[in-house]
Amino acid sequence: MSDVEKIKKLRQSTGAGFKDCNLALKESAGDLDKAVEILRVKGIAKASKKMSRNANEGVILISGDEKKTSLLEVNCETDFVAKNDNFIDFAKELSKLNNHNSSDLEKLGKTKMQNNNTVEENLVALIAKIGEKITIGRAKTLNHKNSKNYTYQHSIIKDNVSKLGVIVSIENNEKSDTINSFGKQLAMHIAASNPIALTSDQIPSAEIEKEQNLIKEELKNSGKPDEIAKKISIGKINKFKDDNSLMTQDWVMEPKKKVKDIISELSSQKINIIDFIRIKIGE
C-alpha cells in the first residue's frame, strides 16, 4: 500500500486532517495501527487544551416519538461550527442515542456509536478535528403514562436540529384534532413565553427570592412609605408569578385569555398538562 493510500485510509478511519495523518504515519514508520493510536493520543491532548474555552453556541435536537420524546443540547464555540456537517451528523446520532438512554448523560457517554467507538471517544475526535470546544449540555426525556408529547422547534438548521426546542406532555384519553391542535399551539406558546413552571407554587424559591431582591432594590429609593412599598412589592411579586407560570400566562394566540382559560374552554376534552421542557441556545 502506497503512502498516499495509507493516508487516505487513515483519514477515513479517524477523521483527522491530511497533515496530522501524514505526520502520524511517519512517526509510526508506516504502521497504520500505531498511527491510529498516535492520532488518538494527540486528539485527547488537543481536546483537553480546548476545554477551558466557552461554548455558548450550538444546537438543540428533538428525538423519539409522541410517547417518549427527548430534548438534547450540544454546545460549541461558534455558530459557524454549529452549522458544520460533521458537527450536525454527530449531534443527530447523539440525539437518537440520548432518547434511547432516557437522557442519562453518564450512560450516553459510554454508549457506542455507529463507528463502534463510544460517544466520549467520538467527542474527543470531533474536538480535535474541528478545533473547537464541544460539550453535551442540557438533556431531558418526557415519558409519562397515558400522555402524548407535542413538540416545537424554532430557528431550524436542518431536520430536527434547531436553536430552540420545546416538548410538552399532555394527559388525555381522547384522540382528537382539537387536542392535537391545542398541543401544537401550546408548544409554540411555551417557546414564545418561556414559563419557569407549570403553576406558581412550582416556581423554585431561589427564583422568587432573586425577584424579591430586585424589587426591593427598585423600591429602596422610591421615597414611598413602607406600607405602600410593601403593597407594591406584593403586587409585583404576584405579577412575576403569574407571568412566569404557564397556567396563568396570557395565551399567545389570544392575549386577552390565560392558558388556563383556554383549557377550561376545552374542559370536555379533560386536558391535563403533565410536564414541559424548553431549551434555547444561549439561555
Protein Blocks (a to p, Z undefined) as FASTA:
>chain_A
ZZklmmmmmmmmnopafklmmmmmmmnnopaklmmmmmmmmmmmmmmmmmmpccfbccdd
deddfkbccddddddfbfklmmgmklmmmmmmmmmmmmmnnopaklmmmpccfkopafkl
mmmmmmmmnopacddddddddddehiacddddehifbhjbcfbdcddddddfbdcfklmm
mmmmmmmmmmmnopabfblklpcfklmmmmmmmmmmmmmmnopafklmmmmmmmmmmmmm
mmmgmklpccfklmmbcfklmmmmmmmnopacfbdcdddehZZ
